[in-house]
Amino acid sequence: MSITVENTDLTRRIHELKRRRNAVILVHNYQRSEVQDIGDFIGDSLELSRQAAEAPADVIVFCGVHFMAETASILCPDKVVLLPNIGAGCPMADMINAEELIKLKQKSPSARVVCYVNSTAEVKAESDICCTSANAVRVVQSLGEGEIIFVPDQFLGKYVESKLNRDMILWPGYCPTHVKIKPDDILQLKEQYPGSISLVHPECRPEVTAVADEVLSTGGMIRFVKQSEAEIFIIGTEREIIYRLQKENPGKKFIHASPKAVCPNMKKITLQHVLSSLEELKPEVKVPEDIRLKARKAVDRMLSI
């Protein structure tokens, strides 16, 4: 989006209110470019939640989706956590609820539950340990032998299974954005751009991760590109990360794997939403204390690995 007089005015008013409220603005890699530009920190959901916990701020403005704001609330209950557009949800997180997980646990009572952070606080509270796309393999590996239930992303689960050569009980959830990327998208672009390196997210289908050069979280992609001597990269994740990649690596070229891989929920937050949230100190996301304490244990176990 081009810079406009309106955006410049909104940005100025946001920064003024941010100082007045002693707020910090956290922005996910998939957010609109103009929202990324006002962020104090940009990253993946867990990186941002850590920033939320560490920042000397009274107010956290979380520009992402609902489960991310919940995770920030879990980690810093004494701060006001705002989600500028309360309608910014995550379809994958909504594919399982606490009741469904409890029933699944009853069928396999000896199994331990590994919960992807892309899930609700209630589901985290019913889990033994959380994981991210970056550390899922290490988290599962740390649990040793025995049955494991992995929720809610079946494709991240399948990726972990392939890396560790073990079976898990997988919940049939998925990311509607990443499943739109097809193997042919990667193969055709690799043919079109000789010498390019393809980076895909582990939320992609197994047949996509199988043809990619690297399977990485969004944070992993950011780090890989900075360290790589390659000049052309095929990016198999949500489109908006390319804005950050291009900004931080101006001499390199980035090709989006599929025009279909765009998350509509990540685009629901605008500069006007951010301004309004700072003016009104809402919508606030607050996890109930009983759920927060249980969910916090699952998050802390992950952070300890």
C-alpha positions, 0 to 999 in steps of 0.5 A: 500500500502506498504512503498517503496523507491519511496514513501519515496522519494516522501514524502520527496520531498512533505514535502520540497515543502510544507514548501517552498510554505507555503502549508497545505495538507488536506486529505479526509477519503476516500483517499489512505492510503499513501496519508492519511499519508502525510496529515496535517489534515484528515477528512470529506469534511466540517471539511477539508474546515474549516481547509482550512479557519483557516490554516495560509497557502497560498496554500491549497492542497485538496486531495479529489474530485472537490466539496470539493476543490470548498467549500474550495475556497468558504470559503477562496478566498484569498488562492490558492486551488489545486486539485492534480488530476482535474479529481477527480470528484463526480458522485452524485454532477454531478447529478444535475446542477444549471439550473435543480435546478432553474426549480425545484424551479419554480415548488415549489416557496415557498419551501426552498432548502437544499443542501448537501455539496456534490454538485457543487458551482453553485448548492450551489449558488441556495440553501438556506442552505447547510448541511452535512451528520452529521447535515442534520437532524438538518438543516432541523429541523431548517427550521420549517414547509413548503415545502423543496427541498432536493438535490442532495442525495435522500437517505440522504433525505429519512434518514432525512424524517424518523428521522423527520417524514416529507416529502420533495421534493427529487432530485433522486441523489445518491452516486454510491459507497454507493448504492452498500452496501446491507442489506444482507451484514450487516446482514450476517456479524453481524451473522458472528461476534457476538457482533459486531456493524454495522456503516453505512453512511446515503448515504446508501439505507434506507433498509441498514440504517434500519438494522444497529446499527448506522447511522453516517457520517465519522466523526461520525464513527471516534468519535463513535469507539474511545468512544465505548467499543466494539471490532469489527465494521462492516463499511458501507462506503467507504473502505479507512476509515478503514485505519484511524480507524485501525491506531487510534484504533489498538486494535479493529477489522474493517470489511468492509461491501462490497468489492464493496464499493470503490470510484474510484474517491477518488483513482485518487490522488497519491503522484506523483499528490500531488508533481506535484501540489506543483511544478506547483501550479496547477490544481487550483480550483477557484470559480467565485466571483459572484457564490462564494458570493451566495454559501457562504451565504448557507454555512454560514447559515449552520455553524450558526446553 
